[in-house]
Each structure stands twice: as C-alpha cells, then as structure tokens.
Amino acid sequence: MTILVTGAAGFIGYHVAERLLARGDRVVGLDNLNTYYDVSLKEARLARLASRPGFGFARLDLADRAGVTGLFAGERPHRVVHLAAQAGVRYSLENPHAYVDSNLAGFVNILESCRHHGVEHLVYASSSSVYGGNVTMPFSEHDNVDHPVSLYAATKKANELMAHTYSHLFRLPTTGLRFFTVYGPWGRPDMALFLFTKAILDGRPIDVFNHGNMVRDFTFIDDIVEGVIRVTDRPAEANPAFDPAHPDPGTSNAPYRVFNIGNSQPTPLADYIGALEAALGRTAQRNYLPMQPGDVPATSANTEELDAWVGFKPATPVREGVRRFVEWYRMFYNA
C-alpha cells in the first residue's frame, strides 16, 4: 500500500510516517519545510524517515497546484493522511494569509487530487479549536461548531465543510480528526511543553496565561498516531440512519466522518507544569499573564465515537507522557 503523508517533517506527520513504514507500507512524504519553527528539527525528523526503506519525499508547498497534481499522478497513493497545515492559534492573528494559502487553497488541491486519482480514503487533521466558544464539556462531535474564536479554528472548520462537499459530490471517503493538545517526543517548539522545558532548563520564568486558570486535554503523540492509523484503515461510510430533517454534525448520508482524538482526562495547567517539574527535577518560576486573544480556557474530548468506530481511546497519563518528552529533549539537545 502507498500512503501519502503530508506534513511528514512535522511533529505528528513524522510519527505517523514512521509507524506506517514500520508495518511495511510505502510512504510518500510531502513537506515544504517552512520556517514557522526551527527547520533543523524538521530536517532531523526527515533524516530518520529517509533512512528507512520504503520512504520517498517531495519538498513541495500545498499551494502549488501543479506540483501537488503531479505528485499524485506520479505516486498514485491509495490513501492520504493530510497533516500539513499552517498551525498555531496566536500566529493566525499576525499572519492570516499563511492560513488561507496552506489550510484553504492547499486543502482544495489535496481534495481535487484525491478526487481525480482514485484515492480510497482521505484522513485529514482538524482540531479541537473548532469547538471555539462552546462551554459544554466534554466536547462532542454532535455539538454545533459554528462559533470559532480564531482564524486558525475557522480554517479547520472550513476543511471539514470542504471535505463533506467532496464526500457528497464525488463519494470520496473523508475523515477529519479533531486533535486535542498533542505533546511528546519530537514535538513542536512553539507549544507549551517545549517552551516550558527550555525556559526551566535555562533558568528563565515560564509564561502562564489566563493567570494559570487553564485546563487542557493533553494527548500523548503515541495515542494520536494509533488513532490516525486505525482510522486510516477504516474508510468513512455513509450513516444509514442520518436524518436530513435533524442533521447530526458528526455524520452524513455521504461517506464522511469527524472524530475527536483526545485523552479524555482534562488536566489543569498547574498539574501539567507540576508533571514537568517532577520530570526535570527543577521548580519553574511562573510569570502569570492574561488570556491570549483566540485562546479558550478549557478543552475536553468525548471519544465515544472514536472508540465505537475503531475500538480505541487514548489513555497515556500526563505524567508518563511528560516524562518521556523530557527524556527525548535531554537526549536530543544534550540538555
């Protein structure tokens, strides 16, 4: 089986590609290696993948329509795991056009290529950010998600709508995965765990937003990957019980699904920092700040639908996941 993994030099994409290679799939990676964060970390991930048999790579921007079309025509992937995107809630306030180019124009290019090249299943990254102003916990796929609070979230909601259109018009099976605060080895330097770890080891204070009154459904990378792989292996199907008079946002009469992938263990930020302090053997100096624009105070995932669909729900405890991140960080950065 040939599987195209976009964002293969990224955090989640790297881990997914590695798992697919380990089980014997042929993996074609796509990434533009942009400078949103340290390119050398992306190159290090890519070097590990390149050493594995069965891996091919295309340095390509999603917005390059001809390039994406040509890649599909040449490689003929059976399935696509689309993880490339312009990430980050706060960055979307400063650089909105980057999100339009990658997350909207780039996603259309992926959809069109899947449509015209016989792809049997498109799995794509959505985000817990789509829940926006929702306050009912835990978040469910059956909830309305029409009130995003950042452009990043709006583009992820748009991806779900665009995917549904292609599932409806062209019967392309599509599955969107709403990731909840992913962390772990080889993680993103712009995310809290990475920033906190570096600051604590450097002896600097950490910035704690909303004066510490934050709760997140922190989800370990291995659990995310397991969910992605299982969902990829089970293409979306139409829901025979779908009622157009009372439409369920999580399913459709087209081959379309969306699922939460979260740990279902919402953790106060103070406890997350405590787990990091325990793993590092150091105490953090805290710099308390107001809530950032576009952020939300709490997230929590209902994963009953994922469990029913593929028989899996994430369960790695935060203390275990943070410990494993710190082990990797100390090794990689010789810290």
NULOLUM-385519 format. One record per residue (C-alpha): x, y, z. Coordinates in Angstrom, 1 decimal. Each point is the difference from the previous one (the first is absolute). Layout:
<rs>
R;X;Y;Z
...
</rs>
This chain:
<rs>
R;0.0;0.0;0.0
R;1.2;3.5;-0.9
R;-1.0;2.7;2.5
R;0.6;3.7;-0.5
R;0.8;1.8;3.3
R;0.0;3.8;-0.3
R;1.9;1.9;2.6
R;2.4;-3.0;0.3
R;2.7;2.2;1.5
R;-2.4;1.3;2.6
R;-0.7;-1.3;3.5
R;-3.0;-2.3;-0.6
R;0.9;-0.7;-3.6
R;3.4;-1.3;0.9
R;-1.4;-2.4;2.6
R;-2.8;-1.2;-2.3
R;2.4;-0.6;-2.9
R;2.4;-1.9;2.3
R;-2.8;-2.4;1.2
R;-1.3;-0.6;-3.6
R;3.6;-0.9;-1.1
R;0.4;-2.3;3.0
R;-3.0;-2.0;-1.1
R;1.2;-0.3;-3.6
R;-1.9;2.7;-1.9
R;1.7;2.1;-2.6
R;-0.1;3.6;1.1
R;0.3;3.1;-2.1
R;0.6;3.1;2.1
R;-0.8;3.5;-0.9
R;1.2;3.1;1.8
R;1.1;3.5;-0.9
R;2.4;0.3;3.0
R;-1.2;3.6;0.7
R;1.6;2.2;2.7
R;-3.0;0.2;2.4
R;2.3;-1.8;2.5
R;3.6;-1.4;0.0
R;0.6;-1.6;-3.4
R;2.9;-2.1;1.4
R;-2.5;-1.9;2.2
R;-2.1;-0.7;-3.1
R;3.1;-1.1;-1.9
R;1.0;-2.3;2.9
R;-3.4;-1.7;-0.1
R;0.2;-0.3;-3.8
R;3.5;-1.6;0.2
R;-1.3;-2.7;2.3
R;-2.8;-0.8;-2.5
R;2.3;0.1;-3.0
R;2.2;-2.7;1.6
R;-3.0;-2.4;-0.1
R;-0.7;-2.2;-3.1
R;-3.3;0.9;-1.7
R;0.1;3.8;0.6
R;0.0;2.6;-2.8
R;-0.1;3.7;0.5
R;-1.2;3.0;-2.0
R;0.9;3.5;1.2
R;-3.2;1.8;-1.2
R;-2.4;2.7;1.1
R;-3.6;-0.9;0.3
R;-1.0;3.2;-1.8
R;2.0;-1.2;-3.1
R;-3.0;-1.4;-2.0
R;2.1;-1.4;-2.9
R;2.5;-1.5;2.4
R;-2.6;-1.7;2.2
R;-1.8;-1.3;-3.1
R;3.2;-1.4;-1.5
R;1.0;-1.7;3.3
R;-3.4;-1.9;0.1
R;0.3;-0.9;-3.7
R;3.5;-1.4;0.5
R;-0.4;-1.8;3.3
R;-3.7;-1.1;-0.2
R;-0.5;-0.2;3.8
R;-2.8;-2.4;1.2
R;-0.6;2.1;3.1
R;0.9;3.5;1.1
R;0.7;1.1;3.6
R;-0.1;3.8;-0.3
R;1.8;1.6;3.0
R;1.7;2.9;-1.6
R;-1.4;3.4;0.9
R;0.9;3.4;1.4
R;-0.3;-0.7;3.7
R;-0.4;2.3;3.0
R;-2.9;2.1;1.4
R;2.1;3.0;1.0
R;2.0;0.1;-3.3
R;-3.3;0.2;-1.9
R;-0.6;3.5;1.5
R;3.2;1.2;-1.5
R;0.3;-1.8;-3.3
R;-3.6;-0.8;-1.2
R;1.0;-0.5;-3.7
R;2.3;-2.9;0.9
R;-3.1;-1.9;1.2
R;-2.0;0.8;-3.1
R;2.8;-1.2;-2.3
R;0.7;-3.2;1.9
R;-3.2;-1.0;1.8
R;-2.5;1.1;-2.7
R;1.6;0.1;-3.4
R;2.3;-2.8;0.9
R;-2.9;-2.2;1.2
R;-1.9;0.6;-3.2
R;3.1;-1.3;-1.9
R;0.0;-3.1;2.1
R;-3.7;-0.6;-0.4
R;0.2;0.4;-3.8
R;3.0;-2.3;-0.3
R;-1.8;-2.7;2.1
R;-3.1;0.4;-2.1
R;1.8;-0.4;-3.4
R;2.5;-2.7;1.0
R;-2.2;-2.7;1.6
R;1.0;0.5;3.6
R;-2.0;-2.4;2.2
R;0.1;2.0;3.2
R;1.1;3.5;1.0
R;0.7;0.5;3.7
R;0.8;3.5;1.0
R;0.9;2.0;3.1
R;-2.7;2.1;1.5
R;0.4;1.5;3.5
R;-1.7;0.3;3.4
R;0.1;3.8;-0.8
R;-3.1;-0.4;-2.1
R;-2.1;-0.2;3.2
R;0.8;3.7;0.5
R;-2.4;1.6;2.4
R;-1.6;-3.3;1.0
R;-0.2;-0.4;3.8
R;-1.7;-3.3;0.3
R;2.6;-2.6;1.1
R;1.1;-2.4;-1.2
R;-0.1;1.1;-3.6
R;-2.0;-2.4;-2.3
R;0.0;-0.4;-3.8
R;-3.7;0.4;0.2
R;0.4;3.6;1.3
R;-0.5;3.0;-2.2
R;3.4;1.6;-0.8
R;-1.0;3.2;-1.7
R;1.7;2.5;2.3
R;3.8;-0.2;-0.5
R;2.1;2.5;1.9
R;3.1;0.1;-2.2
R;0.7;0.0;-3.7
R;1.9;-3.3;0.5
R;-3.1;-1.6;1.4
R;-2.1;1.4;-2.8
R;2.2;-1.6;-2.6
R;-0.2;-3.3;1.7
R;-3.8;0.2;0.1
R;0.1;1.0;-3.7
R;2.1;-3.1;-0.7
R;-2.8;-2.2;1.5
R;-2.6;1.8;-2.2
R;2.1;-0.3;-3.1
R;0.7;-3.7;0.6
R;-3.8;-0.6;0.5
R;-0.6;1.6;-3.4
R;2.4;-2.4;-1.8
R;-1.4;-3.0;2.0
R;-3.5;1.1;-1.2
R;0.7;0.9;-3.6
R;2.7;-2.6;-0.9
R;-0.5;-2.7;2.7
R;3.5;0.5;1.2
R;0.3;-1.5;3.5
R;1.4;2.7;2.3
R;0.7;-0.1;3.8
R;0.9;3.1;2.0
R;1.8;-0.5;3.3
R;-0.3;2.7;2.7
R;3.3;-0.2;1.9
R;0.1;1.2;3.6
R;3.3;1.6;1.1
R;2.5;-2.5;-1.3
R;3.4;-0.3;1.8
R;2.9;-2.4;0.2
R;3.5;-0.8;-1.4
R;0.9;1.9;-3.2
R;-2.7;2.6;0.9
R;-0.5;3.5;-1.3
R;2.2;2.8;1.5
R;-2.8;2.5;0.0
R;-2.2;-2.1;2.4
R;-0.1;0.4;3.8
R;1.9;-3.1;1.0
R;3.0;0.8;-2.2
R;0.0;3.6;1.0
R;-0.3;-0.8;3.7
R;2.7;-2.6;-0.1
R;2.5;2.3;-1.7
R;-0.8;2.9;2.3
R;0.3;-2.1;3.2
R;3.4;-1.5;-1.1
R;1.2;3.5;-0.9
R;-1.0;1.3;3.3
R;-2.6;2.4;-1.4
R;-3.7;0.4;1.1
R;-2.7;-1.6;-2.0
R;-3.0;2.0;-1.3
R;-3.3;-1.4;1.4
R;-3.0;1.5;-1.7
R;-3.5;0.7;1.5
R;1.9;0.2;3.3
R;0.3;-3.8;0.0
R;-3.8;-0.6;-0.2
R;0.3;-2.3;-3.1
R;-1.1;-3.6;-0.5
R;1.1;-2.1;-3.0
R;-0.6;-3.5;-1.2
R;3.7;-0.7;-0.5
R;0.4;-3.0;-2.4
R;3.2;-2.0;-0.4
R;1.4;-0.4;-3.5
R;-0.1;-3.8;0.0
R;-3.7;0.1;0.7
R;-0.6;2.4;-2.8
R;1.9;-2.2;-2.4
R;-1.8;-3.1;1.0
R;-3.3;1.8;-0.6
R;1.1;1.3;-3.4
R;1.2;-3.4;-1.2
R;-3.2;-1.8;1.0
R;-2.2;2.6;-1.5
R;2.0;0.0;-3.3
R;-0.5;-3.7;-0.2
R;-3.8;0.4;0.2
R;-1.4;2.4;-2.7
R;-2.9;2.1;0.9
R;-3.4;-1.2;-0.9
R;-3.4;1.6;-0.3
R;-2.2;-0.2;3.1
R;-3.2;-1.9;-1.1
R;-1.9;1.6;3.0
R;0.9;3.5;-1.0
R;-3.0;2.3;0.1
R;0.2;3.1;-2.2
R;-2.9;1.5;2.0
R;2.1;-0.1;3.1
R;3.6;-0.1;-1.3
R;2.7;-1.4;2.3
R;3.2;2.1;-0.4
R;2.2;-3.1;0.6
R;-1.3;-2.2;-2.8
R;-1.7;0.2;-3.4
R;-1.8;-1.8;-2.8
R;3.3;0.3;-1.8
R;3.1;-2.0;0.9
R;1.2;2.6;2.5
R;0.9;-0.1;3.7
R;1.7;2.2;2.6
R;1.5;-1.3;3.2
R;1.5;1.4;3.2
R;3.4;-1.4;0.9
R;0.7;1.1;3.6
R;1.1;-1.5;3.3
R;-3.4;0.6;1.7
R;1.9;1.1;3.1
R;-0.1;3.8;0.1
R;2.9;1.2;2.0
R;0.5;3.3;1.7
R;3.0;1.9;-1.3
R;1.5;0.1;3.5
R;0.0;-3.9;0.1
R;1.7;-0.1;-3.5
R;2.7;2.3;1.2
R;0.3;-2.1;3.2
R;0.6;-3.1;-2.1
R;2.7;1.8;-1.9
R;1.7;1.2;3.2
R;0.0;-3.5;1.3
R;1.5;-1.3;-3.3
R;2.7;2.7;-0.1
R;0.7;0.0;3.8
R;-0.3;3.8;-0.1
R;-2.6;2.6;1.1
R;-1.4;2.4;-2.5
R;-0.1;3.8;0.5
R;-3.5;1.1;-1.2
R;-0.8;3.2;-1.8
R;-3.8;0.3;0.2
R;-1.7;1.7;-3.0
R;-3.5;0.7;-1.3
R;-1.8;-2.2;-2.4
R;1.3;0.3;-3.6
R;-2.3;1.0;-2.8
R;-1.5;-3.0;-1.9
R;0.7;-2.4;3.0
R;-2.6;-1.9;2.0
R;0.1;-0.8;3.7
R;-0.7;-3.7;-0.2
R;-0.2;-3.0;-2.3
R;-1.2;-3.5;0.6
R;-0.6;-2.8;-2.5
R;-2.9;-2.5;-0.2
R;1.5;-3.0;-1.9
R;-2.9;-2.4;0.1
R;-0.5;0.3;-3.8
R;3.7;-0.8;-0.7
R;-0.1;-3.0;2.3
R;-3.2;-1.3;-1.6
R;1.5;0.4;-3.5
R;3.5;-1.4;0.5
R;0.1;-1.5;3.5
R;2.5;2.5;1.4
R;0.1;2.9;2.5
R;3.2;1.8;1.1
R;1.1;-0.7;3.6
R;3.6;1.0;0.6
R;0.2;1.8;3.4
R;1.4;3.5;-0.2
R;2.9;-0.7;2.4
R;1.1;-2.9;-2.1
R;-0.2;2.0;-3.3
R;1.8;3.0;1.4
R;2.8;-2.3;1.4
R;0.5;-1.5;-3.4
R;0.2;3.4;-1.6
R;2.6;1.2;2.5
R;2.1;-3.1;-0.7
R;-0.1;0.7;-3.7
R;0.7;3.7;0.5
R;3.1;-0.6;2.2
R;1.3;-2.5;-2.6
R;-0.6;2.1;-3.1
R;1.2;3.3;1.4
R;2.6;-1.5;2.3
R;-1.7;2.0;2.8
</rs>
